[in-house]
Amino acid sequence: MISFRVLNEEIIKELLDIKNVIQIVEEAYILKDSDQASLFPIITHVFEPGKADMDIKSGQLKGNVNVFGLKIVSWFGENIKKNLPSLIGAIMVFDSQTGVPLGVLSAEHITGLRTGAAGGIGAKYLARKDSENLLIIGAGRQALFQTAAALTTLENIKKVTVYDPISNEMAINFCNNIKIRLKNDFLSKYENDKDYFKTLAKRYDIIFKVADDIKKAVGEADVIVTATPSRKPIIKKEWVKRGTHITCIGSDMEGKQEINENIFSIARVFADDINQIIKVGEAEIPIKKGIITREDIVAEIGEVISGKVAGRVSEGDITIFDSTGIALQDLVTASLALKVAKEKDLGIIVEL
Amino acid sequence: MISFRVLNEEIIKELLDIKNVIQIVEEAYILKDSDQASLFPIITHVFEPGKADMDIKSGQLKGNVNVFGLKIVSWFGENIKKNLPSLIGAIMVFDSQTGVPLGVLSAEHITGLRTGAAGGIGAKYLARKDSENLLIIGAGRQALFQTAAALTTLENIKKVTVYDPISNEMAINFCNNIKIRLKNDFLSKYENDKDYFKTLAKRYDIIFKVADDIKKAVGEADVIVTATPSRKPIIKKEWVKRGTHITCIGSDMEGKQEINENIFSIARVFADDINQIIKVGEAEIPIKKGIITREDIVAEIGEVISGKVAGRVSEGDITIFDSTGIALQDLVTASLALKVAKEKDLGIIVEL
């Protein structure tokens, strides 16, 4: 009989570290760029508008990873009343050579990490190397992952400013707890690698402060990450200084928008998947409004990583990485978790 | 933490019986008819033409069943060399009220049963009640399920004739073993229900013979089930006598065809899903050739089951049930397996 591994949330948190997830997500982007990966159409279904929906993202990767599979995630807004999480998801991974199932994994932490990794990769390849000020917009669940990842890929950050458009209290709480969370959830993974532990400990030991004034915070930022569920722009064009890099994480559905669409007219724009950012990403609205066209999107990030296309061409460039999130990120991260779990003999093996 | 049940092939074989699967698949068709069920778009991907592909079928059911989920099935032709099954599949079932995962199940036996059930339901609602001669075309994996299900729903069958267009040997083997297989795999489920056991034992204890002459076999048949991977018609129009019912199971991909397209011009045609039979079912070719139009399809089978539309209107009607297979069949059958497994405390519970 065929068997596969089940990895729950707790084990996945134990197994994965941000540095290796960033590395494998880069690999996914590169495979996509070299036609070694396919994204299948996304399936979405609304059970009840504003109350419950679900989607299925699926795809395939060749190369070293060599898997196919899917992530199914549902959102049931009223689950809180039932003492259940609103977002529940699972990832299924199969061997691309045989179709044999490799694993079923909880999707929550993997989604957090792979989305953080995307932000870190955007900053790594598109921000100025001397970037010192990081601005995180949105102090929700993703803020931690974005912060952890950006500080992993950027070497010179001295200050992280946090702004939440809905709840200043959340931004305050975030800043109060962030150092402990970075230490416990991210840094702790490198206790057996003294040198890297030291490097990362230093990068994480910087100033975290709540933004008093979003206009001023944007004006000071070298790197901005937006990770909100916003449907109206939070950042104005005239606030953004030359040389800034912006990673847009929040927009992943039609109608979502985090930054003013006119910023696209002065920026070099990069995508995780061009088709997807036009449909559901931050690029949707500027394209619909005719501010840019599809042809104005410089490249997918995989082309930058593999060196085919230049990211930033001058210090003064404003760059945007529009990251909508693709199944390939989930599949490579899940594969990494399965690989480490196998090495460490963790998870439950069940027969199909 | 959230937990779900894993049911492997062996346990599923133990848990499910054909009578209850037929009943729940009828319920799925009825829910579909009453807009209490949705089919999501099918995702297909070819890894290598003629060598490996996969598909994801998904959907949602309300009503008593109240689940959503998916079946992912892959086919890797060269798996035989690796001592692995060519077809590998898994079904994931989630609660439609909360998104909580209910189970991960092996797809093979469920697919066999739910496809058999479809054939049984077609015969139940569309064949003449006095049908005595059943012709099974295709002696492959599905033949057993089709036979078991048709003999469950038809009360007066006296003879089953079996024809395989590729291998007469397979038809011979099938007829040699069928009584033992029906007894062990199907009848044995009713050992605790003496009356039903007796009824079904009698229906299964009939003549099984290999067709000498396909033309003659078709001419004698009251009910025909086609379950082959054929891409050219096996049955000619002029062979089919008045009053015959034909269930077409094999055609589930563009280009597949089992019966001559002109039969559609003289038949009352029913579908599991009208959109799907036009795209990938037996109806694809007659519609493409202009022999019938979409409007000539009388109804979906759910409308017949729920009594909204008449199936057969006269003894002389030739009826066709074009069954391509829909995710709802898998989801209800998987739900039934999970329900019985819970009652019997079978399967493995794992945390997500």
Contacts between the chains, C-beta under 8 A, distances in Angstrom:
chain1	res1	chain2	res2	distance
A	1	B	8	6.2
A	1	B	9	6.6
A	1	B	10	7.1
A	2	B	84	7.6
A	2	B	85	7.6
A	2	B	88	6.6
A	6	B	6	7.4
A	6	B	350	4.6
A	6	B	351	7.9
A	6	B	352	7.6
A	8	B	1	6.2
A	8	B	350	7.4
A	8	B	351	4.4
A	8	B	352	5.4
A	9	B	1	6.6
A	9	B	352	6.9
A	10	B	1	7.1
A	10	B	351	7.9
A	38	B	45	6.7
A	40	B	43	4.8
A	40	B	45	5.9
A	40	B	56	7.5
A	41	B	41	6.8
A	41	B	43	6.1
A	43	B	40	4.8
A	43	B	41	6.1
A	43	B	43	7.0
A	43	B	56	7.9
A	43	B	58	6.1
A	45	B	38	6.7
A	45	B	40	5.9
A	45	B	60	6.4
A	45	B	68	7.3
A	47	B	60	7.3
A	47	B	68	7.8
A	47	B	96	6.8
A	52	B	99	7.4
A	54	B	68	6.6
A	54	B	94	7.8
A	54	B	99	6.8
A	56	B	40	7.5
A	56	B	43	7.9
A	56	B	56	7.0
A	56	B	58	6.1
A	56	B	70	6.5
A	58	B	43	6.2
A	58	B	56	6.1
A	60	B	45	6.4
A	60	B	47	7.3
A	68	B	45	7.3
A	68	B	47	7.8
A	68	B	54	6.6
A	68	B	74	7.8
A	69	B	72	7.9
A	70	B	56	6.5
A	70	B	70	7.5
A	70	B	72	6.6
A	72	B	69	7.9
A	72	B	70	6.6
A	72	B	92	6.7
A	72	B	94	7.5
A	74	B	68	7.8
A	74	B	94	6.5
A	74	B	99	3.3
A	75	B	99	7.2
A	76	B	97	7.5
A	76	B	98	5.4
A	76	B	99	4.8
A	79	B	98	5.7
A	79	B	99	7.2
A	82	B	98	6.4
A	84	B	2	7.6
A	84	B	98	5.6
A	84	B	100	6.6
A	85	B	2	7.6
A	88	B	2	6.6
A	88	B	94	7.8
A	88	B	98	7.7
A	88	B	99	4.4
A	88	B	100	6.2
A	88	B	101	7.0
A	88	B	352	7.9
A	90	B	92	6.8
A	90	B	101	5.9
A	90	B	352	6.3
A	92	B	72	6.7
A	92	B	90	6.7
A	92	B	92	7.1
A	94	B	54	7.8
A	94	B	72	7.5
A	94	B	74	6.5
A	94	B	88	7.8
A	96	B	47	6.8
A	97	B	76	7.5
A	98	B	76	5.4
A	98	B	79	5.8
A	98	B	82	6.4
A	98	B	84	5.6
A	98	B	88	7.7
A	99	B	52	7.4
A	99	B	54	6.7
A	99	B	74	3.3
A	99	B	75	7.2
A	99	B	76	4.8
A	99	B	79	7.2
A	99	B	88	4.4
A	100	B	84	6.6
A	100	B	88	6.2
A	101	B	88	7.1
A	101	B	90	5.9
A	104	B	104	5.7
A	104	B	352	7.8
A	106	B	352	4.6
A	348	B	348	7.7
A	348	B	350	5.3
A	350	B	6	4.6
A	350	B	8	7.4
A	350	B	348	5.3
A	350	B	350	6.4
A	351	B	6	7.9
A	351	B	8	4.4
A	351	B	10	7.9
A	352	B	6	7.6
A	352	B	8	5.4
A	352	B	9	6.9
A	352	B	88	7.9
A	352	B	90	6.3
A	352	B	104	7.8
A	352	B	106	4.6
